[in-house]
Amino acid sequence: MASNALAPRAKNALVQDPLQELLTRAAAYPQYNDLVNFLMLRQAMPQIKQEYLGPFRAGEFVYSGFDGPGTIGLSHGAEPSTVVHELTHAADRQLGNMSYDLEERHRRETSFLDRLMGKSSLTPEEQRFVLARKKLDFDVNKDRSNPNRFPKQEFVNRLAPEWAKKHYDYRANDKELAAYGMGGTVSPNVYNAAPAHIDPTMATEFSIMLDLAQRAQAKAGKK
């Protein structure tokens, strides 16, 4: 008898839960652990559930509110690379929230004169994180017409202009570049591949941001 993809899977106490089995496999990769550790530090680990997402979708990240942790949905055929991909979306949102919160604190706790003199209430680790976020993601203080406002787009447009133009609506947008890059470190993106160097570069940049964010949070927690 044909199986119904929409029906819940039967549970058996003698069989490991398929979602837990998938997460256990994903935990073998340091990228997964780095993402989870950061999200836990932010108290923003999304709920993860396994469900039918349609015939062509392996995973999805659903935002919740302005800064909520969101929810990750994984298909029954998802692989560890999908888990890392979706966790990257969740972590990327928290990187943005963290950068925004730090800049707001800097403006609130530092006088205009002190800011002109280069003084800051942020720790050196927090300052490095905020600066890196601007350099590798986008700088809201730059004019909207400035092409350097979105460094990821500048990079892919220079490296593969035709591909970037064709896939701008999804695969080549900033959020997906980071997620596919990180997922591609677990297993290559065969079905939605990018030109050479794009995925590895995006993964490296995101890993740098994650490391700087964790250092900034760890230092702040010791105050």
Buried (B, 14 or more C-beta within 10 A) or exposed (E): EEEEEEEEEEEEEEEEEBBEEBBEBBEEBEBBEBBBBBBEBBEBBBEBEBEBBEEEBBBBBBBEEEBEBBBBBBBBEBBBBBBBBBBBBBBBBBBBBBBBEBBEBBEEEBEEEEEEEEEBBBBEBBBBBBEBBBBBBBBEEEEEEEEEBBBBBBBBBEBBEEBBEEBEEEBBBBBBBBBBBBBBBBEEBEEEBBEEEBBEBBBBBBBEBBBBBBBBBEBBEEE
